[in-house]
Amino acid sequence: MCELPSGPVLIFDSGIGGLTVLREARMVMPERHFVYVADNAAFPYGDWEEDALLEHMLSLFEMLLHRIRPVAVIIACNTAFTLAGEALRQRFSETAFIGTVPAIKPAAERTASGLISVLATPATVTRDYTRLLISTFAGNCEVTLVGSKTLAALAESYVSGGSVSDDDLRAEIAPCFISGGSGKTDIVVLACTHYPFLANRFRRLAPWPVDWLNPAEAIALQARRVIGAGGERDTESNQDRAFFTKADVSPQIIRLMQGFGVKPDFANI
């Protein structure tokens, strides 16, 4: 049996959205040890100027890679990866970075009506990277880009036990639903890893049924292809941990992490 490359897999997000990716990554790489990092001090990334966010991420990863020494990094944030992915790969070329990008290609392959919507943050919908994905993979489709300023924060609030009204969610998803002579929207790409936490409510509030496309499984499978498989994991000594860039974390988030089998660690990273 080949020796398992040393080091954990680092899963990174601005908040708790990357837990949806961690869940899938564990299923396809049960032998791996994971470290989750939430850059909650900087949440939400969508409020940042691009140059400032890029500088912030490069500086943060300089420290994270030195401290954690991961075998690979999964950037479980569309906003972060579409901005900083290539810069991170160039700066830290010895580390494998697996990115999260809007699942436009699989949406274009699955749609029957040709009407696709991409529900993302405002930053993601304005990225050249997103436009390139559309022109490359969905040239024959009508793609509606919907950038929500509030959904990521609403998702964080919802999973923290806060009250999120149906009216607020309905208003955010309404622009995704297009009806015209060629048919109706039949796929909505969830282009923010926070959004799957609200998917069941989206289904209930949608004006008609659509496929809510969650890319978490595809991200996890790509990570396995890049990293490879290994032997049996020592779960006793290698419990998955979560670090935060700000120690002010609610009890609800701590319980959520524990529910995902992750031990919150408030050491200074």
N, C-alpha and C positions, 0 to 999 in steps of 0.2 A: 504494500500500500504506500502511496506517495505521502511524504511528510506534509502535514498541514502548514502552510505558510504562517509564520508567527504574526501576532498582532490582531487586535479586534477590528471589526468593521465599524467605522464611524458614520453614523447617520445624523445629518445636520439639517436643522430648519430654524426659522425665526421664532417658532412657537411649538405648538403641540401637533401640528398637521402631519409632520413626518412620522408620527406613530402609526398612521395608516400604511406607510411604506414598511416600517419595522415589522408590523404584523405579517405582511406578505414575505418579507425577507427571511424571517424566522422559519416560515413554512418551507421555503425552497433551499435554505441553508441551515438546517437544524444543528449542524456541527459547529457553527460559528458563534463567537462571542461578539456582542454588540455594545457599543457605547453611543448613547444618544446625547447630542448637544443642542440645547434650545437657546438661541440668541435672544432671549426675552427682553434683555436690556435695550435692544434695538428694534423690537416689534412695534408696529408693522413695517416691513421693508418697503412697502408701496409708498410710504410717506417720504422716503429718502430721495435726495438728488442723486442721479446716477453716479457721478464722479465720486461723491462722498461715500456712497455705499460700496463702490468698487474698492476704494482705498481701505475702508473699514474691513471688508472681507479678507483682503490680502493680508492685512495686519493681524486679524484674528486667526487666520489659518497658519500663519507663521508660528504662533504660539501653540495652537491646537495640535499641529503635526509633531511639534517637538515634545509636547507633554504626553500625548496619547499614543503616538507612533502606530497609527492604524495600518493594516494591510491594504485598505482601500477606503475611499470616502464616497458615500452616497449623498449628494446634495438634494434633499427632499423638499425643494422649494423652487417652483417655476421662476419666480421673480429673481431669485438669487442666481440660478444657473444660467438663465438666458442672458443675464448681464455679465456675470463673472466667470462662467465656466471655462472659457478658453484662456483667460488670464491666469486662472488657478492652475490649469494644466501646464501652461508655459512656465510659470514661476516655480511650481513644485513638480517638475517633470518625473521625479522618481516615484510619485504616488499616483495610483489609479483613481480617477474621479469619474463616478457614474452620475449622469445628470438626470434632471427631471424637466421635460419639455412638454408643451401641450400635445396631447395625443391626436394630432391632426391626421397623420397617416392612417392609423387604424380606423378612425372615424370615416375617412374618405372611402376606405375599403368596405365598410359595413353599410353605409347609408343607402337607402332605397330611393328616397326622394331627391337626394342631392342637396338638401338644405341642412347645414350643420351650424351649430352655434358653439362658440368657445367662451365659457364662463371663467373669468380670470380676474387678476388685479389690474388696475389701470396701467401699471408699469409693464406687465406682461403683454397686454394687447398692443402696446405701442412699440415693442421691441422689433428691430429689423429681423431678429432670429425667428420670431413668430411669423412675420410676413414671408420669410423665405420658406418656412415649412408649408405655408399655404400654397405658394406658387409652385413648389416642387411636388407636393403630394395631393393637392386638392384643387388643381387648376380647373377641373370640370365641375366643381361644386360651388354653391353659393354659401360662403362662410360669413357668419355674423359674429363679430367680436364684441363681447360684453365685458367691460371692465368695472367691477364693483369696488367702491371705496370702503365698503363696510362689512362685506360678507366674512372675511377672515376674522375680524374682530368679533362678529356675531357668533361664529363657530367656536371661538375660544370661550366666549361668554356661555354659550349653550352647554359645552362639555364641562364647564366649571360650575354648572348648576344654576346659571343665571336664566332669567326669563327673556325669551326671544319670541316676539309675536309672529303669528302667521302673516299678518299684514306686511310686516317689515320684510319677511322672506319673499312673499309673493311679489312685492315691488321690485326686489333685486333680480328675480329670475324672469320676470315678465318680458324683458326685451329679447330673451333667448327664443321666444316662440313666434315664428314667422309663418304666415299662411298666405299663399298666393296661387297664381295660375298653375305653377309647377308642382304644387303640393304643400305639405307642411314640414316644418322642422321635425326630424325624427331622431337626431342624436345631439346631445349636449355634452361637450367635452368639459370635464371638471379639471380646469387647468390651475388649480391651487390645491395642495395636499390637505388643507383644512376642510375643503368643501365636502368630502365624503362623509364627514361626521353629520352633515345635514341632509344627506342624500334621501333618506326615508321621508323626511319632511318635504323635500323638493318633489318627490313622486306624488305625495298626497296633494300638494298645492298646484301641481302643473295643470294647465288647461286641457292638455291631452297627453296620453302616454308617449314617452320618448325613452331612448336608451341613454342613461346617465353614465358616461364613459369614465371610469376611474382607472388611471394608468398604473396604480401601485403594483399590481402583479407583474406587469411588463417591466417595470423598473427593477423589481427584485430578480426576475429571470435574467435580465441583462447583467446585473451585478454578479450573479452566479457564473455566467459565461465569462466574465472578465476575471473574477477571482479564482474560480475553480472550486472543486470539492475537496473535502479532507476527511479525517477520521472522526472518531467519537469525541464529543465535547465533554469536558469536565465541568458539569454544571454546579458542583459544590463550590469550587474555588473561583469560578468565572461567572458570577451572576451579572447579568446585564445592568449597566448603570446609566443614569442620566445626570448630566451637568447643566447648569443654568448660568448665563452670564450676569444675571441679577438674582440675588438670593430671596427677594420678595416674591415668593411663590405661594399661591393659595392652597389651603388644605384640600380643596377639590381637585386641583391639578396633581398634587402629590398622590391622592387616592387613585386618580386616573392612571398615573404612571405605574403605580403598584398593580393596578388591574391589568396592565399590559405586561406585567412581569419584569418591570424595570425598577431598580432601587435608586431613588433620588439621592444624589451626593452633592452636598453643598460646599465641598472643598473649593478653594480658590483655584480655578483653572487658568 
